[in-house]
Amino acid sequence: MTLGGCTTLGQGLEETATSPDLRTGYLPGESRQPISFEGVQQNDPQSSIGRTQHPRILAAYGGAYSDERLERALAGIVGKLSAVSQDPGRAYRITILNSPNVNAFALPGGYLYVTRGLLALANDSAEVAAVIAHEMAHVAANHGIERQQREEAAELAGRVVTEVLASEPAGKAALARGRLNLASFSRNQELQADGLGIRQIGSAGYDATAAARFLEAMESFTRFRNAFQAPNAELDFLASHPAAPQRVQLARQHAAQFAGQNGTTDRDRYLDGINGMLFGDTATEGYVRERAFYHPALGITFTVPEGFIIDNTAEAVLATGPGDVALRFDGVALPPRVSLVDYVGSGWIGGLDPASIRQKRIGNLEAVSARASGGAYVFDVTVVRVGPQVYRFLTALPASSSERLQPIADGISQSFRLLDAAEREALKPLRIRIVTARAGDTESSIAAKMQGVDRRVELFRLLNGLEGGGAVRPGERYKIIAE
């Protein structure tokens, strides 16, 4: 079922022809070729869009995550959904993306994607079925084609407005209305896919309330990740997804049509499938372990203060802390002939105070720090040279709390050091592990078994759907994070 990290799913797509060629005289018999996703989709004009974008999706999300047991679990889910599909001729290719982010989406032509981060958050097959059915509904309803057409039209209209009417208030208002209409249309697509997807999972025999459960889990996950980040209402104004409370309410209304049908959650089989799955970042991205960041390939580590949350992104390591403190850490190549003092003063730091540039040592490593200001914030910039690489710490906090800047920035940058060979070898990725609760176990006692994560009890509740006040039950299986 695996082809280049992707699973080809659909009725009969795994069947291959096994009959020998029939030969009469010199005439070759009919040669039967294995049925494949590409073969089924070759006459579908939509598939060219998905086929073109597929390599880009893999590149953006760390490639495909290959796990035969997990792929079999997803194959069973999609098989049940396909059996009750309103579009029985549609073939699907589902890819597990090697990303810790919680995400799922679809491309025209039957290309479906779920991240392992989403699979870690889900608690049973029904919840994953709700996600996959939602994405299948986008494909069946041609939402991808509609979105592309509307975005192209909006882009053209936007150019006309900005180029011709940019100086006119009416032009700016027209542009704003166009963007709002586009966003509203996309929200309607999401709600339509919710309804179609819930109808599909209920018809397939899954618990139809799973969609609402997982929407609530995603909302809880967002709050967990953003504990120290101030919300920005402007970021939600043109959001492509409806507000979670609205979706949850509508999901429950859709699920009501299956009341009394006792749909399955298939929890045990799902937990078997994700047992041992990678959790969090990979070695090539570096590991976050509670308040520390380790990069075994680069051989570096640093620690942030108590109360900070580290977010390891593709562009940089970010951290946020109490009092609106923010940190960015990254690295750039710098020729040995360029001094760190010259580099810091070369113009890439806006608002730099040249008089604040200071040479220093961090362990045995050469370093330079400086102060800068911009708007309502003050900054400390510290750069550390390791061979041809320069690592950069940018610490920011409100100017009204400027007296706190130096202690925080110095504490973080002074924790930077090189890993020795034994430390690099000892670093292992975190994984989902399934444990069974024993008599006397509590949330705290099971969460204490987790490794490499902070806020263990809170994360344990989140991963196991216990945020609503559910208690640990002896004999029940639960997810923990460990090496």
C-alpha positions, 0 to 999 in steps of 0.5 A: 500500500506504500508508494514513495511514502504515500498510501494508495487507497480506494476500492480495488486499487491494491489488486494486481493482475496475476494471471499469466500471459496467454499465447496462441501461436505468435500472438501475445496474450493481453498484458494486464498492468497493476492498477495504480493511483496514477493510472486511475487518475490519468484522465482526471483533469484535476489530478494534474494540479495535485500531481504538480503540487505534491512534491512541494507539499513534501518539501514543505512538511519534511517529507513523508513519514513511513510506518507500515503499521500506521499506514495499515490503520489509515488504510482501514479507515479510508476503505470504510469511508470509500465504501459509503462515498457519494463519489465511488469512482474517486481514487485517493492517495493519502500521505502522512507528512513527517511534521509535528504540526497539527494539520490536514488538507487536500489537493484536487485529484484525490491527494490527501495529507495528514501530519503525524502531529495531527495523528498524535492528537487524535484519540481514536479511529473515528476522530481521524475518520472525521478529519479524512472525511472532511478532506475527502469532501473538499475533493468531492465538492471541487473546493480546490478548483473553486478556491484556485479560480476565486484566488486568481480572480481576486488577484486580478481584481486586486491588481486593478484596484491597487493600480487604478484606484489606489488613491481613491477611498472607494478603491480601497473599500472595494479591495477590502470587500473583495478579500472579505468575500473571498474569506467568507466563501472559504469559510462556507466551504469548510462548513460544507465539508464538515457536514458532508464529512460527518454524514460520511463517517456516520454512514461508515459506522463510526461515532459521528460525534468524533468530529466535534470532539476533535475540533475541541481537541484542536482548540485546546491544543491551540490554547496550549501552544499559545499560553504566553502569546497575546491573541491578535484579533486581526489575524482571525479577521480573514481566517479561512476556517470558521471559529471553533465554537461555531464549528463544534456546535454545527458538528453536533447538530450534524451528528444528531442524525445518527443518534442511537446508532452506537457508532464505533470509535475503534480506539484500541486499533488506532492506539496500536497503530500510533504506538511508537510513532515519532513525536515532535521534531526530528534530529535534522531539525533539533530537539526541544526538551522541556526548556532546552534546545538540542541540535545533535547534527550541529552539536549545540544546545542552549536553555531558556528560563523557567516559564518559557515555551520553545517553538522549533520552526523551520526558519528559527527557534522561537521562545516566548515567556512571561511579560511579553518576552520573546526570543529568536535563535538562528544561524548564518554562515560568516567568513572567518575574515569578517569580525563579529564586531563588524558583522553586528555593525554592518546594518542588519540590526535596525535601531542598533546603538553602536556604543553598546557593542561589546566583545565577550566570551561564552565559554571558550567561544568568541561572542559579541552583544549589542542593544537595539530599540524599535517601537515599543520594544528593546532588544539584545542581540548576541552572536556566537562564532562556531567555526564558519557558522555564527549563531544569533540570539535576539531577545526582545521585551517591552521598553517599559521593562527594559531593566529586565532585558540584560539578565534574561538575554545574558542568561539565555546566551550564556547557556549556549555550549557545544555538545560532546560526542557522548551527548550527541549520541545519547539524544534520541527522538521522542515517540508516542508510547501506549501504557495501560493504567493500573489500580491507583494510577492518576493523571499525575502518576502516569504523566510523570512517566513522560520524557522531554516535555514540560507541563506534563499533566496538562499535555497528558490531558490534552493528548488523551481527551481528558480536558473535560474532567475525565478521570484515569480508569484502571485498564484503560490505555493512554498515550504518553511521550517518551524515548 
